[in-house]
Amino acid sequence: MESKSDQRLFENYKNKIKREQKVVFTWQLLILVVFFVAWEVASTFYWIDPLLFSSPTEVIQLLVNKVLDGSMIKHVQVTLFETVLGFIIGTILGIFIASVLWSSVRFSKIMDPYLVVANAMPKVALGPIIIVALGPGYISIIAMGALISVIITTLVVYSAFREVDPNYEKVLKSFGATRWQCFKEAIFPATLPTMISTLKVNVGLSWVGVIVGEFLVSKQGLGYLIIYGFQVFDFSLVMVSLLLIAIFAAIMYKIVEKIESWLIKNTI
């Protein structure tokens, strides 16, 4: 009888969570619809300048035309390739550097002021130097996407390593575990949620780095389309590019959320 009662309480709890998720999603969808309707109305009645801000109707029409003629697909593929690769490289490199810092207390103390300075430095300003060093191509743009996220990843993950309960390491060492074994069995698994949270931040940072890189050097990609749209005063093209960036950034964010949920459910 007690088990049935517990099961009923658990089912009620799950249903409550599902209802809350539906409410949140409904409000999110409503806000999005209201935004586009307000944008369309404001543009139609000239409350905003249609030349500068375009309208949802013109943006969608232009997007459909660009997709049908195949030109937009090429630009999207280029930007997605650069962003995903920069995102992966920046995240993996940041976690690796944080692991190296944790492995040596002395090395981490030596590097601490340099990491602080590197984090404070505007990475976007390094764009021209990266382009000159690596050449005007995919490599420099991917490097921009990775560079803008690697420092913050290093700092956040290293901080998480240091905040893990030291008793875990003491217990393992009492059984003769090496420092590497302590890291593999306790430190790294305990910080997986923080690493996944860092991925969410890196999604936005990677897009910023890649788009800025395309501003500077690319002849393809959504960043290039934004600059081109400004040059020829085609602001509908600018809005289409911004809309696509928002959509794909949201998709990447949701993928990271799914990975986080799966990881917490199966390994934490």
N, C-alpha and C positions, 0 to 999 in steps of 0.2 A: 504493500500500500504506500509505503514511504517512497519507494523507488518510482512509482507512478506519479506521485506528487512532485518529486524532483524533476522528472522528465517533463511534466506539464509546465513547471516553472521555467525550465530551460527553453522549451518551445515558445513560451510567452516572451522570453527575453530575446530570442532570435527574431520573432515577429516584430517586436518593438524596434529592433535595430533595422530591419527591412523597411518598416514604415518611416523611420527617420531618414533613411537613405532616399526613399521615394520623395519625401517632402523636400529634402535638400536639392535633389535633381530637378524637381518641378520648379523650385525657385530659381535655380541656375538657368534653366531653359526659359523661364518667364523674363528674367533680366535680359537675356540675349535677344529675345523677340522684341521686347520693348525698345532696346537700344537700336535695332535695325529699323523698326517702324518709325521711331523718333528721328533717326537719321534721314530716312526717305521723306518724311513729312517736312522736315526742316529744309531739305534741299529743294523740294517741290515748291514750297512757298517762299523760297529765297530768304529764310531766316539765317541760313548760312550760305556762303558763296559756293554754288555748284561747281564752278571752275576749279576751286581749290580743294574742296572736300568731296566732290563727285556725289554719287548716291548709290545705294545698294543695287538698284536696278541696272545702272550703267556698269557697275563693278561686276555683277554676275554675268551680264551679257558679254562683256569683254573677256571674262574668264572662260566662258563657254566657247567663244570664238577662238581664243588662244589654245585651248585644249583640243578643239577639233582640228585645227591646222597643225598641231603637233609641236609648236614652238614653245609653249609653256612647259610641256612635259620634260623637254631637254633641260630647261633652266632649273626645274624642281629637282630633277635627278642629280644635277651637278651640286646644288646646294645641300641636298640631303646626304649625298656621299661625303662631302667635306665636313658637314656637321657631325654626322654619326662617327666618322673616323676620328675627328678632333675630340669629340666627347669621350670615346673609348680610350684614346691615347692619354688624354689629360687625366682621366680618372685612374687608370692603371699606374701611370707614372707617379701620380700623387700618392697613391697607396704604397707604392714601392719605396719612395723617398721617406714617407712616414715610418715605414718598417725599418729602414736603415737607421733613421734617427733614434728609434726606440732601442735598437740593438746596441747602441753605444751612447752612454750617458755623456761622456766627454765630447763626442762628436756633436751631439744635440746642443750642448751648451755653446760650442764654438759657432754653430750655424744659426743659433737663435736670432741674433741681431740682423743677420743677412736675410733671414726669412721675413722678419718684420718689415725691413726696408723693401724687399721684393713685393710683399703684399700691398704696401702703401703706394708703390710705383704704378702709375697708370699704364697698364699693359698695351692699351690701344695706341699710345704714343710710340711704342716700339715697332708698330706696323711697318713704317718705311724702312727701318733697319733690317727687319726680318725679310722684307721683300728684296732688298739689295743683297742680303747675304744668301738667301735661298733661291732667288730668281722669281720672276713674275709668273707663277703657275700654281698648280694645285697644292704643291708642297708648302709654300709660304702661307696659303690660306688655311690649310689644315693645322699648320704650326700655330697660327694665330688662335684658332679655336681651342687647341690644346693648352697653349700658354696661359690663356686667360682663366683657365679653371684649375691648373695644376697646383698653384701655390695655395689657393684656398682649400683644395682637397688635402694637401699635405698638412696644413695647420690644423684643420678640423679632425682628421683621422689621427694624427699624432697626439692631439689633446685627448681624444677618446682612448687611445692606448694607455696614456698616463693615468686616466681616471678609473681604469679597471681596478676593482678591489684587490689590493696587494696580497690579501690572504690566499687568493687562488694560486698565485705564484709560489707562496711559501709552502702551501700544502704539496704542490707538485715537486718542489725542490726537496722536501722532506723524504720523498720517495726516490730521490736521485735523478730527477729530470734535469736536463740541460736547459739553458736559456732559450734555445731554439724550440725545444719541446714545450716549454712553458708558453711560448708565443703561439705555437701551432695549436695547442690543446686548450688554452684558456684565453689569452689576450685577443687573438684574432677573432675567434667565434663570438666573444663577448661584445665586440665592437661592430659586428655585422649590421645591426640596425642603424648605427651612425653612418656607416659607409653608404647604405642605401639612401639615407636622408641626404647625404652629400651628392648622390647621383641626381636627386631632384633639383638641387641648386645648379649643378653642372649643366643640366639641360638648357637653362636660360643663358648661362655664361658661354656655352659653346656656340649657341646661335648668335650671340653678340659678337664674339670673336670672328666667326666666319663671315657674317654680313659686313662687318667693318673691313675685313680682308678683301671681300668682293668690291666694296666701295673703292678701294685703293688700286686694285690691279686687274680684277677679273673682266673677261668679256662674255661671261656666261654666269647664270645664277640669279637668284632673286635679288641679291644686293646690287648686282649690275642693272637689273631692271628698274630698281628704285632710283638709282642715279640717272639712268637714261630717261626715265619718266620726268624727273625734275628738269633735265636739260631741254626736253622738247615740250615742256608744259603739258604733259599727258598725265594728269594727276589720278585719273582712273587706273592707269597702269601701276602707279605707286600704291594705290589702295588695294589693288588685286594682290600685289606682292606682299604687302603687309598682312592681308587677310590669310594668305597661304602660309606665311611664317607663323602666324598665331595658331592656325589649325594644326600644322605639323609639330609645333612645339608642344601643343596640348596633347597630341597623340603620343609623343615621346614621353611626356610626363606621366600619362596614364599607363604606359608600358612599364615604366619604372615602379609605379604604384603596384601593379600586378606582381612584379618581381618581388617587391617588398612583402606583400601579403603572402605569397607562396613561401618565401624564405622564412618568415616568422612562423608560419603554420607548420613547416616541415623540419626546420632545423633549430629554432629557438626554444 
